[in-house]
Amino acid sequence: FTSEQAMLNVFGRRFAELLKRDSGRGNYRFGTGWELLYPTDGDAGDYFYSAYGAVSYVLEINNDFQPDYSLRA
């Protein structure tokens, strides 16, 4: 467990607290793709950390993965 992982967990918990599910009930869960979705052997985040020392965060929300553009402000 690294200090970077601890920092990303803080961000993830906070995002999850703020983002409501599409149904309006409950919040999103946070975690890695392999924890929440499917097995992976690595991803772009792993590559950028290994190659450049850069941490990254991906937010994948919304059941449809397509926003309702009629609701745009």
Contacts in CASP RR format, 6 or more apart in sequence:
PFRMAT RR
TARGET T0000
AUTHOR 0000-0000-0000
METHOD contacts of the structure
MODEL  1
FTSEQAMLNVFGRRFAELLKRDSGRGNYRFGTGWELLYPTDGDAGDYFYS
AYGAVSYVLEINNDFQPDYSLRA
4 49 0 8 1.000
4 55 0 8 1.000
7 55 0 8 1.000
8 55 0 8 1.000
8 57 0 8 1.000
9 30 0 8 1.000
11 57 0 8 1.000
12 30 0 8 1.000
12 31 0 8 1.000
12 57 0 8 1.000
13 30 0 8 1.000
15 28 0 8 1.000
15 30 0 8 1.000
15 59 0 8 1.000
16 27 0 8 1.000
16 28 0 8 1.000
16 29 0 8 1.000
16 30 0 8 1.000
17 27 0 8 1.000
18 27 0 8 1.000
19 27 0 8 1.000
19 28 0 8 1.000
19 59 0 8 1.000
19 61 0 8 1.000
20 26 0 8 1.000
20 27 0 8 1.000
20 28 0 8 1.000
21 27 0 8 1.000
21 28 0 8 1.000
22 62 0 8 1.000
22 63 0 8 1.000
22 64 0 8 1.000
28 61 0 8 1.000
29 36 0 8 1.000
33 40 0 8 1.000
33 43 0 8 1.000
34 40 0 8 1.000
44 56 0 8 1.000
45 55 0 8 1.000
45 56 0 8 1.000
45 58 0 8 1.000
48 54 0 8 1.000
48 55 0 8 1.000
48 56 0 8 1.000
49 55 0 8 1.000
49 56 0 8 1.000
END
